[in-house]
């Protein structure tokens, strides 16, 4: 991952909107590994006196299991994808946010305030957002891919050198979109048709891979992979022949969000942490480090144009993102999806 130094010194004085968080407090934050700059928590503590401990989770499902088992106790801020934020809300495990304590929400794009899973951001605050598409070696694939079928039904050049995301929701996306279905479909017949297609596709794959697919592109072991746009950027950083494309059938619009747990005993401090991230200079620094788009207009406007030129998917606009269907909580249909994905990944 490319690292950039946080050039501007943070302000000496930090004023909490509600003035209620104590410098003696300690908050526990659960996030994916390397999904925030390593210095962020130290900078936050240095400025506010509020201690912040990072707990790492590998998947949405992992942290959901821990939080539902504990009722959320032991955690203050969770980083989860929007369907899981929505599920936490339905389970009563997400706190209602006090926007008066998160005044930096004013830096957001208007679209970020009206996301389908949480209009008005009552229980979640988007941290990053983006698309899922085709990440590939432009110097080796021949004809550049334009369709999900280039991955699902690969030609001889790339067959055996493709990977797909194994996580339930994203494994299903290419097949559902190629068939013209909703990425949130609860319909058994549509899920079954996607399953049949993905079982055929499995025979052509190098691997299911959620974490090292960009490294496989860099080494040449893989030539075409399903990827989140920011993770494709990690490959581009090492080899500019790696390119990213949104398939003509479309993408999901994914959102990774911050949620304060209902069980948190430090809600003011938790919201102060979120407000800190939403500062233009901090959220910009986040984008520069993780190479993902953030929903913060002030932060994105301050990005170096050279960075956007190097990683073109950073330039996808909110209006373009909103054309795609956002992932939602599947509710009762999640059991069907989980069973289906298990059958796909375990098939011969």
N, C-alpha and C positions, 0 to 999 in steps of 0.2 A: 504494500500500500504506500502510495506517495505521501510524504509528510510535508507540511508547510508550517513554518514558525508563526506563532501569533505575534505579529509585529507590534501592534499598538498595546501599550500597557493599559490594564484595566483600571477603571476609576478607583480612587482610594476609598471613597465613601460609597456604601451600598445601602440604599433605602428600600426596605421591604414595604410593599404597598400597604399592608395592614399593620406593619410594625409589630407583629406579634410573635415572630419566630425568635427563639432564643439562641444565642451563639453557643450555648452549651448542648444543644440538641444534636442528635446523630440520625441521619436518614440512611436507609438501605435501598439501593437502586438495583434492579435486575435488568440487565441488558445483554444483547448478544456480544460476543467477544469482538473487540476491535471496531465496535460500531459507534464509538465516540473517541475523540482525541485523548490519548492517555493522560495528558496534563489537565483535562477539563475539571475533574473532581478536585484536584489539588488547587487549581486556580479559584474555584468556587469557595473552597474552605478558607483559603488565604484571605479572600476578600470579605467573607461573611462571618467566619468563625464557626459556621455550621459544619460539623463533620459529615462526610459522605462516604459510605462504603459500597463498593461494587460487588454484586453477585452476578455471575455469568450464567446464562442459560443458552443451550444449543439450539432449541427450537421453541416455537410458540406452544406446542403441545407439552413440552417439558415444564415450562413455567406455569401453564394452566393447571397441570396436575398438582404442582406444589401449592399453588395458591388456593385451589378448591379444597385440597386436603387440610390446609391450615386455616381456612377462612380468611386468608390474606395476612394473617398475623406474621410479623417479622419482616414485612416489606412495606415500603412507603411509595416508591415510584416504580412502575413496570413499563418496560418498552415491549410492546406487542403489536402485531399486525391488526388492522382495523376489524376483521371479523372476530378476533379474540377480544378486542376491547369491547365490542358490542356484546359478546357473550358474557364478559365480566359484569357489564352493566345489567344485563337481564338476570344474572345470578345475585345481584345486590352486593357485588364485591368491589365495585368502582365507586369512588366518592363523587358527589356532585361538586363541580369546580366553582370557585368564587372568582369571577373574572376581575373583580376589584383588586385581587391579589396577584393577578397576572396581566398587568397593564400592557406588557409588550406584545400581547395579542394584536394590538393595533398595527403591528408591523406586517401582518399577514396579508396575502392576496385575498380579495373578496371570496374567491372560489374556495379557499381553505376554511372559511368560516361556515360553509354550507355543504359539507361533505355528506353524502347520503346516509352513512352509518351513524352520524351524530350531528344533525343540523344545529348550528349555534354553538357547537363544542361544549355541550353540557357536562360531559364526563371524560373527554379525551382531548388531547392536544397533539396535532400532527407534528412529527419530528422530521420525517422525510417522506417523499412520494415519488412514484415513477411508474415505469412500464416493465413488462417482461417481453423479451424478443429473441432474435437470432443473433448470436455472437459468433464470429467466424474468422477464419484466416483467408483474407481476400487474395493472398498470393498463392493459395493452394487449392481453393474450391472450384476453380474454373468459373462457371456462371455463378454470379453472386445470388444468394438465396433471397427470395421475396415472399415466400409462402410458408405457412406452418407445414405444408405437405413436403417441402424440401427437407424437413427434419423427420417427419412421420413416415415418409416413403422415400428414403434417400437414394440418390443415384449411386453408381458404382464407385465414383470418386471419393465420396464421403462415407459410404456404408462401412460400419464397424469403427468409425472414427467420430461418432456423435454421442452426446450425453444429454440427459434430461434431468430436470429437478425431481427429486423423489418425494418431496413434501406433498401431502394429499392435494392441497388446493392447486398447486402449480403444476403437478404432473398432469392433471386433467385439463388445464387451460388450453394447450395446443389442439388437443383432439376436439374439445367442445367448440372452440372457435372455428376449426376447420369444417366442422359439421353444421355450423350456423346456429349453435345453441348458446344459451346463457351460461356464463361461467358460474352461476349460482343455481343451476337447474336442480329442482328436487325430483324431477320426473325419472322414474325407473327405466323407461324405454330409452331415453336419451343418454342416461348414464351407462346403460348396457351397450349402446352403440359406440360410445367413446371407449369403453372397456375393450371391446373387440378390436378396435383400431389400435389401441395402445399395446395389447398383447401381441399383435402382429409387429408393431414397431419395436418391441423389446428385442426381437430376434436380430435386429440390425444395430443395436446400441453397443457402444464400448462400455458404458456404465450409466447408472443413476448417480448423480453427483451434485450435491448442494454446496460444496465448500471448496473444491480444488479444480473445478472445470476450467477456470481461466488459466491455471497453471498448465493444464493439459493442452490448451491452445498454444500457449507460449512455447512449450516443448515440441509441438507438432504431433503429439500423441492423439489429440482430437483436432478436428477441422471445423466442426459446426456443433454448437451447443445451445440449449435453451438457457437463458441467463436473465437475471435482473440487470437492468441497465447499469447501475452503479458497479456491480461486480464485473461486468464486461469492461468497465473503465480500468479495473486493476490489470487486466490483460493488455489493454491499449497502452497503459503506462510502461509496460515492458517491451511491447512490440507494436509499432504503429500500423503494421499490416493487419492487425486485428480490428475488425469493424463491427458496428452494431446496427441492426435494422429491425424495425417493427414490421411484422408480417402483414400482408395486404388484408388478411382476415381480421386483423386487429390485435389488441392486447387487453389484459386487465389493467385497471388503474389501481395499483396497490398503495396503501398508506400505512406507514409504521407510526404508531402513536405512543404518547406518554399518558399513563393513567395513574392517578393517585388512589391507593387502596382505601376502601371504606374503613378497614381496620387500622389504618395508620393513626398513631398517636401524635404525629408531627405533621399535620396537614399544612400548616402555614409554612413550615420549612420546606416541605415537598413542593408546594406551589412557588416558593421563592426560587427553588432550583429550576423549575420549569421556566419561570420568568427570566432567570439568568441565561438559560440557553437561547431564549427568544430575542435577546439583545442582537441588534444587527451585526455587530462585530464578532460576537461569539458564534451565532448561527452561521455566519459566513465562514468563519474558521472551521466549523464543523463540516460544511460542504466541501471546503478545500482539502480537508483531511480524508473524509470518507468517500468523496467523489460522487455523492448522490445529490440530487436536487432537494432543496428544502422549500417549504411553503411560505417562507418569509421573504416578502418582496424586497424589503430594505436590504436583507442579506444578499439575495441573488443579484440585485442591482449593483452591488458593490464588488461582485466577483470580477477578477481580472479577465478581460475579453480573451486573452491568450489561452486561459484555462478552458473556456468554452470552445474555442477553436480546436484545441487538442482533444477534447472530449465532447463531441457535438451533441450527445444526448443530454448534456447539462442544459442545452438551449431549448429543450422541449417546453413549451409554454403551458401555464395552467389551463388555458382554453383548449389546447390540444389534448392535455391529460383528461379533461372532463368529457371528451368525446367517447372515452372508453368506459365500460361498465366497471364499477367498483366492486371488489370482493366484499361480500356480506356474510354474516353469520348464517349458517345453513339450518340451524335449529334441529328439528327432528331428522332432517335429511342427512345430517353429519354421519349417522351410523351407516347409512347406505354407502356414502362416499368412502368412509374408512374401510369398510368391508371390500368395496370394489378395488381400491388402491392396493390393499393387501393381496387380493387375488391377481392383480396385474403384476406386481413386483415379484410374486412368488411363482408365477407361471413358468412353464418350460418353453 
